[in-house]
Amino acid sequence: MAPIEYRDFDGNVEALGAMAADSWNEEYGINTWPDLYRPDLARHFFSCVDDPRYLVGAYDGIKLVAFIANLPRTYRFQGQRYKGALSCMLVGHKEYRRQGIIIKMIKECLLRNEDLGCDFTLLTLEKKHRSAFIFDKHLKPNHRIELIKTLHPVTRPIDLAKVTQAERLKRYEIAAIKLFGAHRPIGSPKVPGSVRPYQRKDLGQILELTGRYSDEKCLVRIFDEKTLSDQLDTAGVTTTVVYERDGRIGGFLNFTYNDLVGLRGRQRWAWLDFLYWEGLKYKEKKALLAELEKISRAAGCIGILEWNKGYYANGPLYRSRFIFYPRYIDLNAWIFNPNLSFKGMKSIFEQQI
């Protein structure tokens, strides 16, 4: 048998998606998992990759048996700019487990990121998942790694019956959702401005809004026009709604269509990625959320999902009947820059992939 070769990903997103589906369906069983490998979604994620070394595949001959993506990023933190990477989509073929391939993949990823001049790499791991045990046992003791934040989702059902079936909700959970009123549509209040879908002419104003977040104890992603344009509107993948008043964009909500997959099939959710609504009144924020729900429902989504990233006041989510969901992931930083530390950091302006 020839040795496993670790090399640049060959770009075959269909093969990646098939390998991930085989592996995760077996791994999660009756539970659902986010299909980050859907070809149109994967191409969207990879559109920011400007060097082939950021995408790593493990190959048995021509067969892809493991994969990890490192998406290049620029960030602000404590008044400084840093080059980073968001490591995500780690997956290994179910028939190649217990061969140390995943550990070697992560080490290869770290070496590449350091060679590319990254100051740090971000990586999220689901608590109690097999990859988290590998991380704690084999990698954490030998690398400078800081836990940034434990994240959990908050959700808003759009189609409660389909959410119940997909997530196997218990009767008391359904009763609690109905008692809380989270199954009813978000009402759209009258506001002095207008809520509408994003248009290309809004790009400059939204870019300016993304730069307003403070980087004091917050890691803030820096966009350029190209990457932000792709993030705000990619057909069938990402969508954005804006709040406009007196000819100015006062806020926006950006979200991605993610599929959660399980034995009961594939269901689409709207995942909030980036937003800005500082300075808006609650009714204006609620109007944005109502438009988000309207567009998501029309796109066939069964629910809306956000993570507690902490960079904005999320009280309006709970007032609009978003609910806590008990699923936890740890956001970690692999740090290469000896002068950098994220200790004390409380929030992050970045999407969860």
N, C-alpha and C positions, 0 to 999 in steps of 0.2 A: 504494500500500500504506500503510495506517495505521501510525503508529509503535507500537512495543511499549510497553505501559503497565505500570508497576510499582505494584501495589496490594495491599490486604489479600486474603489467600487466601479464596476463596468457599466453602470447606468441602467441596467435592466430592472426597472421598477416593478414590472410584472412578476419576474422571478422572485424578487424581494417580497412582494405581497403574498405570493403563494407559500413561500417558506414561512413567513410570519404567521399566516393563518393556520397552517398545520401545527406549528409549535404552540401558539397561544390557545387554540381551541382545546388542545390536550392539557395545557398547563392550568387554564382557568376552569375547565369543566363546565358546570352549570352557570358559573358566574360570567359577567360580561367583561370585555376588554376593549380599549379604544383602538380602532384600526387606523393607526397613524401611517400605515403603509399603503393605503388606498392610492393607486397610481397618480390621480390628479392632485391629491393632497401632498404626496411625497415630492412630486415635481415642484409644487409650490414651495415647500420647505427648502428644497435644494437650489431654488433660483438665486439665493444669496451667496452660494458657494462659488468663490472665485479662484480656488486652487483645489485640484483633485485630491490632495492629501487629506482634506477635511472629511472625506467619506471613505470608510475602511470596510473592506469585505474579507472574510475568511473563506478560502476556496479549496475544495477537494477536486483538483483538476479544474474543470470549468463550472463545477457545481458550487453555488453559493450556500455556505453552511452557517455563517454568522455575519452580523452586520452591526455597525454603529455609525451614526452621523454626528459630526461636529459642525454646528452651524456658526459661522463667524459673526461676531458682534463687536460693537464699540459701545462702551459704557462710560457714565460719569459716576464718581463716588468721592465724597468729601473734597470736592473742588478739583479733582484730577480726572483725566481721561485714561481709560485702560482698554487694551485689546483683549477680548475674551472669546470663548466659544461655548455654545450650548450643546452639550453632549446628550443625545437622545436616541430613541428608536433602537436601543440595544436588544438584539434578539439572536438566539442560537437555534439551529435545527434540532428537533427533538431526538433524532437518531445519533447525534454527535455530542451528547451530554457526557459529563464526567470524564472529559478528556483534557480539561484545563483550557479549552479554546476561549471561553469568555474572559478568563483572567488575562490570557495573552492578548486578546483583542483590546481590553481596556488599557493594558500597559503600552501596546502599540499606539493607541489613541493618545495617551499622555505624552509619549515621546514625540509624536508628530506635532501636537499642539505646542509643546515647548520649542521645537525646532521652527515652528511658524511664528514664533515671537509672542505667543499668548501670555498674558499676565496671569490668567487663571482660566479654569474650565468649570462650568456649572453642570451638575448632574443630579437628577431626581431619582429616588428609589422608593418603591412602595414598601411600607413597613410590613414585616413578616413574610415578604416575598423571597423566593429563592435567591434572586440577585442581591438582595440586601444582606443575606447571610454570607454570600461570597465576598461582598464588599467589606463587611466587618472583619471577616476572618483573614482574608488574603491581601487586601489592599490598604485598608485604613491604617494598620500598624506601620506601614513602610512609606507613607506619603504624607505630606502636609495637607491635611484636609480639615475644613471647618464646616460644621453644621450651621447653615444660615437660618433656616426656618422650617418648621413643620407645617405643611399645608393640608387643608381639607376643603372639600367642595361645598358650595351652597347652591341649591338648585331650585328651579321653578317648573313644576309640571305644566305642559301645554295639553297633552292628551293623557289624562290620569290612567285610563284603562290600559293604554299601551305601555306606560311606565310601570304599572303594576305587573303586567305580564313579563316585561323584559327584565325587571329587577327583582321579581318574585317578592313584592311587598306583602307584608303580613297584614292581617285584618286591622290590628290596632294601629299600624302605620297609616293605612288608608283612612281610618277614622280620624286620626290626628291631623292628616293633611286636609281633610274636609272641614274639620272643626276650625282649623286655622284659616281656612278660605283659600288655600294655595291652589286649589283646582279650578278656581274661577278666573276668567280673563282679567288682565290688568286694565282697569279703566283709564281712558285717555282724558286728562283734565284740560280745560281751556287755559291756554297760556298766551302771553303777549307776542311770542315769536312763533315760528313754524318748525315742525319736525318733518324731515324728508330724507330720502336716500342720498347718499354721498354722490357728488359730481366731481369730475376731474378739476374743475376750477377751484374746488375747496382745498386742494392739496397744500398750498402754501400756508393757509391759515391753520390747518390742522398740524402741519409740521411745527409751526410756531407754538401751538398749544402743548405739544409733546415736550418742548423744551422748558416749560414752566415749572415742572415738578422739581422740587428741591432734592439735591443729592446728599443732604445731611442725614446720615444713618439710613439712606435709601440708595440702592443700586438702580440707576436710571439708564435705560437703553437709549442710545443716540441713533436717530434715523438720518438717512439722506433721502432725497426726493425719490430715487428709484426704488429703494427697499420699502419706503413708506407707501408709495403708490401701489406696489404689489400687495402689501399687507392690507390696505384699505379696500381693494376691489380686485379680486381674481375670480373670474366667472366660475360659478359652481363650487367655490371653495371659501372665499371670504366676502363679507359684506359689511358696510358701515352705514349708520344713520347719524344725522347731524341735527343740531338745534341752531337755528339761525334767527337772529333778531337785529333789526335795523341794518341789514346788509353784512353782519358779522357773524362768524361761527363762534358760538359761545360754549359748545360742548359737542362731544361725539361718543358713540359706542361702536366698537369694532369687534366682530365675532367671526369665528370659523365654523364651518359645518363639519363636525366630527361624528363618525359612526361608532356606536358601541355595539359589539358583536358578541353573540353567545349562541347556545344551542337553540334558543327561541328565535334566532334570526338576527337581522341587522336593523338597528333603529338609529335615526339621525338626531343629533342634539346640536344646539347652538352654544358653542363655548365662547364666552367673553374673553377677548385677548387684551385689548387696550381701550381705555376710556379716559375722558377728561370732562368733568362737570363741576369743577371748583367754581364757586361764585354763583351757580345757578340755584334757584329756589327749588324746594322739594317738588312742587307741581311740574316744573320744567324737567327735572330728572325723571319723574314718573312718566311724563309724556315720551321721553326717550325710551324708557323701558317698555312702554305700551307699543311703540312702533317696532322695537326689537321683537317683541312677542308676535306682533302681526305678521312681520316678514318671515319670521321663523316658522310660524304655523303654515303660511302659504308654501314654504319650501319643504314641508313634510316633517318638520322637527317635532319630536314628542316632548321636548323639554329644553330648558336653558340651564347652563352650568357655568359657575365662576369659582375661582379659587381665592382663598383669603390672603392675597398677596400684600395687602396692607398699605398700598400707596395712595389710596383715596378713602374717603369716608363712605363706608358701605351700609350705613344706617338706612338709606333709601331702599336698598335691596330687601331688608327685613320688613320695612314698612309696606313694601309691595309684595309681601308674602313669600319671599324666598326662604328656604328652609335648610338647616344644617344637615349634611349627609356624612355619616361616620366612616369615612375612608381616608387614610392618612398617607402622605408621602413626605419624605425628607428632602429638602433642597440643600445640596452640599456644594462646596467650592474646593476644587483642587488648585492649590495656589503655587505658582512658579516664581512670582515676583517676591523677593525676600523683604521688600519694604511695604508689602500690602497685607492687611488683615481686615476681615469683615466682622470681627467681634463687636458686638453692640449694634449691628445692623438690624433693623426691624422690618424693612419692607423692600419690595422689588418691583420696578416698572418693567415687566417682561411677560411674555406669554408662557403658559405652561404647555409643554409638548411632551 
